[in-house]
Amino acid sequence: MNEKNNERAKKMSFASIYPLYVEKVVRKNRTQEELDAVLSWLTGYTQKGLIEQINKGATLTEFIEASPLFTPKAHLITGVICGIRVEEMTDPLMQKIRYMDKVVDELAKGKTLDKIFRN
């Protein structure tokens, strides 16, 4: 992904991405509750906090930067998103955004919550 695309991604609203995440996991027979649990584990947001970020129209940058506690286990999230290995990304903000994409993909692909949470 080039720098122009990264900048565009950082400016996207979490409110525009969240319904796509919901649609993706529900289509794969997972639930919105499971999605929220994964997002809460990753970012530290409560259910109420996720809703507040959606309602205020937070960009992905604002959403990540305001996260109460980005999981200390994030470094254990590995794999490829958009053709790039998340563990090799050099932009810390984009890496966190891609970690989020990766765990949502893992949920949609049927991984158990325990495995997603790296327990």
Backbone torsions as a table, in degrees:
resi	resn	phi	psi	omega
1	MET	NA	134.1	-178.6
2	ASN	-86.8	169.5	-175.6
3	GLU	-60.4	-36.7	179.2
4	LYS	-61.8	-45.0	178.4
5	ASN	-66.0	-37.9	177.7
6	ASN	-61.4	-45.1	-179.9
7	GLU	-63.3	-38.9	178.3
8	ARG	-64.9	-41.9	179.5
9	ALA	-62.8	-41.6	-178.8
10	LYS	-62.8	-26.8	-177.6
11	LYS	-91.1	-8.9	178.6
12	MET	-65.6	148.6	179.3
13	SER	-83.3	143.1	175.1
14	PHE	-60.3	-34.3	179.7
15	ALA	-61.9	-28.8	178.8
16	SER	-82.2	-26.4	-178.3
17	ILE	-85.1	-39.3	-174.5
18	TYR	-54.5	-48.5	179.7
19	PRO	-62.1	-30.0	177.1
20	LEU	-68.7	-39.3	175.2
21	TYR	-62.0	-46.2	179.9
22	VAL	-59.2	-49.1	-179.4
23	GLU	-58.4	-43.4	-178.5
24	LYS	-62.0	-47.8	-176.3
25	VAL	-74.0	-37.1	179.6
26	VAL	-65.6	-38.9	177.7
27	ARG	-60.6	-26.8	-179.3
28	LYS	-100.3	22.8	176.0
29	ASN	65.1	31.8	171.2
30	ARG	-110.4	173.9	-174.5
31	THR	-114.7	160.0	175.0
32	GLN	-62.2	-34.4	178.5
33	GLU	-63.0	-40.9	176.9
34	GLU	-65.2	-41.4	177.0
35	LEU	-59.0	-47.8	-179.7
36	ASP	-61.8	-37.4	178.3
37	ALA	-63.8	-41.2	179.5
38	VAL	-66.4	-45.7	179.1
39	LEU	-64.4	-38.1	178.1
40	SER	-66.2	-42.2	177.6
41	TRP	-60.1	-44.1	-175.8
42	LEU	-69.2	-42.5	-169.1
43	THR	-106.8	-19.9	-176.3
44	GLY	88.2	-3.4	177.6
45	TYR	-70.0	143.7	169.0
46	THR	-81.2	172.5	174.4
47	GLN	-55.4	-45.1	179.7
48	LYS	-62.5	-40.1	179.5
49	GLY	-64.3	-40.1	176.7
50	LEU	-60.7	-46.4	-179.9
51	ILE	-62.1	-41.4	178.6
52	GLU	-61.5	-41.6	178.8
53	GLN	-64.4	-39.0	177.4
54	ILE	-64.8	-49.1	-176.4
55	ASN	-64.2	-33.0	-179.5
56	LYS	-86.9	-1.5	176.0
57	GLY	72.0	32.5	-178.4
58	ALA	-59.4	137.8	172.6
59	THR	-72.4	167.4	176.5
60	LEU	-60.8	-35.9	176.4
61	THR	-60.7	-50.1	-179.5
62	GLU	-63.5	-40.8	-179.6
63	PHE	-60.2	-48.3	-178.9
64	ILE	-69.5	-46.5	-176.6
65	GLU	-64.8	-29.4	-179.6
66	ALA	-91.2	-0.1	-176.2
67	SER	-59.8	132.2	-176.4
68	PRO	-60.6	-39.6	-179.6
69	LEU	-158.5	93.6	176.6
70	PHE	-67.1	128.8	-171.0
71	THR	-53.4	134.6	175.5
72	PRO	-69.1	-9.7	178.8
73	LYS	-89.3	3.9	-176.9
74	ALA	-56.5	-33.7	-179.1
75	HIS	-63.7	-14.3	178.1
76	LEU	-84.9	-8.1	178.9
77	ILE	-82.2	118.7	-178.3
78	THR	-131.6	164.1	177.0
79	GLY	129.3	-173.8	-173.8
80	VAL	-110.2	131.6	172.3
81	ILE	-131.7	128.8	-179.5
82	CYS	53.9	36.6	176.4
83	GLY	76.7	7.6	-178.0
84	ILE	-124.5	136.0	176.7
85	ARG	-71.8	122.9	-176.8
86	VAL	-62.5	-33.3	-178.0
87	GLU	-72.7	-11.7	-179.4
88	GLU	-104.8	0.4	-178.7
89	MET	-66.7	141.7	-176.9
90	THR	-99.6	-19.3	178.3
91	ASP	-89.3	109.3	-174.9
92	PRO	-58.1	-37.2	180.0
93	LEU	-68.4	-47.3	178.4
94	MET	-63.1	-35.1	178.5
95	GLN	-61.5	-43.6	179.2
96	LYS	-65.8	-38.9	177.1
97	ILE	-62.6	-42.1	-179.9
98	ARG	-72.4	-31.2	172.0
99	TYR	-57.7	-42.7	-179.7
100	MET	-62.6	-46.1	177.4
101	ASP	-58.9	-41.5	-176.1
102	LYS	-65.1	-45.5	-179.1
103	VAL	-69.7	-31.4	174.6
104	VAL	-66.1	-41.1	175.5
105	ASP	-60.6	-43.2	179.4
106	GLU	-60.2	-42.2	177.6
107	LEU	-61.5	-47.8	-178.5
108	ALA	-63.6	-29.6	-179.0
109	LYS	-84.8	2.3	172.4
110	GLY	98.5	5.0	177.4
111	LYS	-62.7	145.5	176.9
112	THR	-73.0	157.3	179.3
113	LEU	-61.3	-38.0	178.1
114	ASP	-57.5	-42.7	179.7
115	LYS	-70.3	-39.4	177.4
116	ILE	-62.9	-39.1	-179.4
117	PHE	-77.5	0.9	177.8
118	ARG	57.4	41.4	178.1
119	ASN	-84.2	NA	NA
